[in-house]
């Protein structure tokens, strides 16, 4: 996992928000997926607004959330990283 990666989980407006910070790599993405399991059935938001770098493998790993009831917020254009 990227040394600077952090997840802060907050309850906000009846939703569980994962506030992500740091660099997203494969291990960080796996950590997010593991935590999502703890909140199955609840409305979830992944807030990427404080993520600085996106490693391709990390983004690919998060493809598992497609089709699930998860809102993605603050994901920046990753084509240049």
N, C-alpha and C positions, 0 to 999 in steps of 0.2 A: 504494500500500500504506500502511496505517496506520503512522505513524512508529514507534510503540511495539511493533509486532508482531514476534515472534520465534518461530522453530521450532528446538527442540533435538532431535536424533535420538539415541536411546539404544537399546542392545540390552539388553532386560530379560526374563528368564525365557524365552529363545528366541523373543522377539517383538521386532519393531522398533516402538518407541514414539516418536511425534511429540509432544513436550511443547510445547504451544502457549501463548503468553503475549501479552497485550496486547489490542488491539481487532481483531475480525475484520470486514474489509470485503471487497468483491469482489476486489481485487487480492491481499489476503492469502489468500483462498480459492483463487485461481488459483495462487498460489505453493505451497500445500499440494498441489493436484492435480499440479503439475509434479514435486514431490518424490516423490509416490506412484509415479510412473512409474519412478523409480530403484530401487524396492523391489518391483516386481511379482513375484508368486509367493511372497512371504514373508508370514508372519502379521504383520499391522499393527494398531496401536492409535493412535487419535487421541485425545489427552488434552486436553480443553478446560477442565480444572479451574482454570487460571490465566487464562482469557480473561475480560476485564472487560466488553466490550461486543460485541454481535452486531448487525451491520448486516444488514437483510433481504436485500440483494443477495448478501452473503457467504454467508449460510445457503442461499440459493437455488442459488448456484454449487456448493456442496458436495453438492447432491442427486445429483451424478454418482457419488458413492461408494456410493449405495444399490445393494444387490444384489452388491456386491463383498465380498471377504473382509477386511473392515475392522471392527474393534471401535471403537465410539464410547464414550468414557468422560468423565464430568464435564460433560456438556452441561447447562447450567442452563436453566430455563424462560425462554424468549425472548419471551414474549407482552407483557412490559412494556417492552421496549427497542425 
